[in-house]
């Protein structure tokens, strides 16, 4: 199964930043983005290079390329063509042909490309095998439902979103951890007898996939509770051979990536932050029992440097 490779805005900015000094020496006259996917990185590139930004429009059904912007580059302009991805489709190759027919000699920058791309760009990141680039401006394009359209959706993109949710704290109350430690079987029996929360997130949860930190050995009793209360979504549980209880957030993040869920509802605030830091393009929503709040998380560079220095010192002390 194809995995989602998160390419959030921070990742995009970092990739572009690595090329800016080189591009400044190449003497480009303009930046040309392919709308829509190339517009966000195109703005970043043109701003970093202090160059005018133009854009192309592409009709996938007819394979027609035209100018998206009213102003166009001067004849013979040296340009950097910007697109989000070079893939098996014809958008990039047709756009390059269009520019060359009009006397331009573009250099090509795509944020991502893979070994199946029709065009190998001059600049960009090669996505690892078995992965698909996942951009925030095309969040829903990663889902199977969107893929089935052949990149020609007949509904708004948000209709192709793929949601999943946590279990404990969302559908039913959490049992305090100390109860499990004191008497595991009694705590499990108490949990099995719980009724669903009176207040649930404002979505149809009956068929929503569930990604829980409960261990795989609890599948039978967990599924019985879900069946009893009318929840029929796919159940993904924690594989204890891969993830400890302390690694529950990592387990959930990997499930989101592997199943390509675009939205995830989490009841634990700390886990929500950890998941958001690992799955940067998916929308992570923390449900506090009454309302959902979007969560975004990046490791602070200053603290990351301090943590790395501490690790080096610890290693030196044990040598």
Secondary structure, DSSP 4 states (H G I P E B T S, - for coil): -PEEEEE-HHHHHHHHHTTHHHHHTTT-SEEEEETTHHHHHHHHHHHHHT-EEEEEEEETTTTEEEESSSS-PPTT--EEEEEEEE-SSSHHHHHHHHHHHTT---EEEEEEE-TT-SS--SEEEEPPTTEEEEEGGGGGGGSHHHHTTTT--SS-GGGG--EEE-SBTTTBPPPPHHHHHH-HHHHHHHHHTPPPPSS--SS--TT-EEEEEEEGGGHHHHHHHHHHTT--S-EEEE-TTT--GGGHHHHHHHHHHHHT-SEEEES-HHHHHHHHHH-SSSEEEEE-SS-EEEE-----HHHHHHHHHHHHHHHHHH-
